[in-house]
């Protein structure tokens, strides 16, 4: 038996990159997993990559819309008959600019995609988990949720705010059998990095993606990118019974970048 045998998990933004890696790891550990993204086609492709298991199910949802995030949680419960693990993985910085230049629309989009999506999903999950007296909520922050770089104020501030939300929520539901934690990855060179990278390097005043990656390498002890599997391993651990005493934590998977 795997460490997540019989558990029901839902992961936002999980048809590629880190989200898909976490889904695959959860399935290997015996969980029933709902993956999600805006695209039905990407959902079908991801299910195929996951091996077409009947323990995997796709639900289309836009993480920037409250009604979609709430529906995703509710439909997961309806489909698999319960909810044990929620991974709030959506987010990024593909609409960003320096503080003096970022528009209200860009700021609002990043707020909805990162922080608001995490809040909406956490709140809805708690309404299912509290009556059951158990649950694991995992929010995906970033090492930039502890540090900060010029040019990406929306991303950085949202990822910091997620850590505050996690700490507060963990104290609210700790006696109810629910843990709330965050994962803070360092740089992970996935397709999502390359898709969002051009906007980020422009906002940061960098010449190319290699220059962006080099900044992260220089800051870290390992001097290399983090892999999807390394992030997924942390998500498996936090979701399992062996992590029942861990809550309110921001777990760095950053190669030794952050000093705390």
Residue pairs with C-beta under 8 A, 6 or more apart in sequence:
1 30
2 28
2 29
2 30
2 31
3 29
3 30
3 236
3 240
3 241
3 242
4 26
4 29
4 30
4 31
4 85
4 236
4 239
4 240
5 29
5 30
5 31
6 30
6 31
6 32
7 26
7 30
7 31
7 32
7 84
7 85
7 239
8 31
8 32
8 33
8 34
8 76
8 77
8 80
8 81
8 82
8 83
8 84
8 85
9 23
9 26
9 31
9 32
9 33
9 34
9 84
9 85
9 86
9 87
9 239
10 33
10 34
10 36
10 59
10 72
10 73
10 76
10 83
10 85
10 86
10 87
11 19
11 22
11 23
11 26
11 33
11 34
11 35
11 36
11 86
11 87
11 89
12 19
12 36
12 61
12 63
12 69
12 72
12 87
12 88
12 89
12 90
12 117
12 121
13 19
13 36
13 37
13 63
13 89
13 90
13 91
14 20
14 22
14 23
14 35
14 36
14 37
14 46
14 87
14 89
15 35
15 36
15 37
15 39
15 42
15 43
15 45
15 46
15 58
16 37
16 42
16 46
16 190
16 191
16 192
17 188
17 190
17 191
17 192
17 193
17 228
18 89
18 140
18 185
18 188
18 190
18 192
18 228
18 231
18 232
19 35
19 87
19 89
19 90
20 35
20 46
20 49
20 50
20 228
21 228
21 229
21 231
21 232
22 87
22 89
22 231
22 232
22 235
22 236
23 33
23 35
23 46
23 50
23 56
24 49
24 50
24 232
25 229
25 232
25 233
25 235
25 236
26 33
26 85
26 235
26 236
26 239
27 33
27 50
27 51
27 53
27 55
27 56
29 236
29 240
31 55
31 84
31 85
31 239
32 55
32 56
32 57
32 80
33 50
33 55
33 56
33 57
34 56
34 57
34 58
34 59
34 72
34 75
34 76
34 79
34 80
35 43
35 46
35 47
35 50
35 56
35 57
35 58
35 59
36 43
36 58
36 59
36 60
36 61
36 63
36 72
37 43
37 46
37 60
37 61
38 60
38 61
38 62
38 63
39 60
40 58
40 60
43 58
43 59
43 60
44 58
46 58
47 56
47 57
47 58
50 56
57 79
57 80
59 71
59 72
59 75
59 76
59 79
61 68
61 69
61 71
61 72
62 68
63 69
63 90
63 91
63 113
63 117
64 109
64 112
64 113
64 116
64 117
65 112
66 116
66 120
69 117
69 120
69 121
69 124
70 120
70 124
72 121
73 83
73 86
73 121
73 124
73 125
73 128
74 124
76 83
77 83
77 128
82 132
83 125
83 128
83 129
83 132
83 135
84 134
84 135
84 136
84 239
85 135
85 136
85 137
85 138
85 239
86 121
86 122
86 125
86 135
86 136
86 137
86 138
87 138
87 140
87 235
87 239
88 117
88 118
88 121
88 122
88 137
88 138
88 139
88 140
89 140
90 113
90 114
90 117
90 140
91 113
91 114
91 117
91 118
91 140
91 155
91 158
91 159
92 113
92 114
92 155
92 192
92 196
93 110
93 152
93 154
93 155
93 196
93 199
93 200
93 203
94 195
94 196
94 199
94 200
95 106
95 109
95 110
95 154
95 199
96 102
96 106
96 110
96 151
96 152
96 153
96 154
96 155
96 199
96 200
96 203
97 103
97 106
97 151
97 203
98 150
98 151
98 153
98 203
99 153
102 153
102 154
106 154
107 154
110 154
110 155
110 158
111 154
111 158
114 154
114 155
114 158
114 159
114 162
115 158
115 161
115 162
115 165
118 139
118 162
118 165
119 165
122 137
122 139
122 165
122 169
122 180
125 135
125 137
126 135
126 137
126 169
126 173
126 178
128 135
129 135
129 137
129 173
129 176
129 177
129 178
130 173
130 176
130 178
132 177
133 176
133 177
134 177
134 178
135 173
135 177
135 178
135 179
136 178
136 179
136 181
136 238
136 239
136 243
137 169
137 178
137 179
137 180
137 181
138 181
138 182
138 183
138 235
138 238
138 239
139 162
139 165
139 166
139 180
139 181
139 182
139 183
140 162
140 182
140 183
140 185
141 159
141 160
141 162
141 163
141 166
141 182
141 183
141 184
141 250
142 155
142 159
142 184
142 185
143 184
143 185
143 186
143 252
143 254
143 257
143 258
144 152
144 155
144 156
144 159
145 156
145 159
145 160
145 162
145 163
145 182
145 184
145 250
146 160
146 163
146 184
146 250
146 252
146 258
146 260
147 156
147 219
147 257
147 258
148 156
148 160
149 156
149 204
149 215
150 204
150 205
151 200
151 203
151 204
151 205
152 200
152 203
152 204
159 184
162 182
163 182
163 184
163 250
166 180
166 181
166 182
166 248
166 250
167 248
169 180
170 179
170 180
170 181
170 247
170 248
171 248
173 180
174 247
174 248
179 238
179 243
179 244
179 246
179 247
180 247
180 248
181 238
181 243
181 246
181 247
181 248
181 249
181 250
181 251
182 249
182 250
182 251
183 231
183 234
183 235
183 238
183 250
183 251
183 253
184 250
184 251
184 252
184 253
184 254
184 258
185 226
185 231
185 253
185 254
186 216
186 220
186 225
186 226
186 252
186 253
186 254
186 255
186 257
187 193
187 212
187 213
187 216
187 217
187 225
187 226
188 225
188 226
188 227
188 228
188 231
189 213
189 225
190 228
193 209
194 209
197 209
197 212
198 209
200 212
201 207
201 208
201 209
201 211
201 212
204 212
206 212
206 215
213 225
216 225
216 257
217 223
217 224
217 225
219 257
220 254
220 255
220 256
220 257
221 255
221 256
221 257
222 255
222 256
223 255
224 255
225 255
226 253
226 254
226 255
230 253
231 253
234 251
234 253
237 243
238 246
238 251
252 258
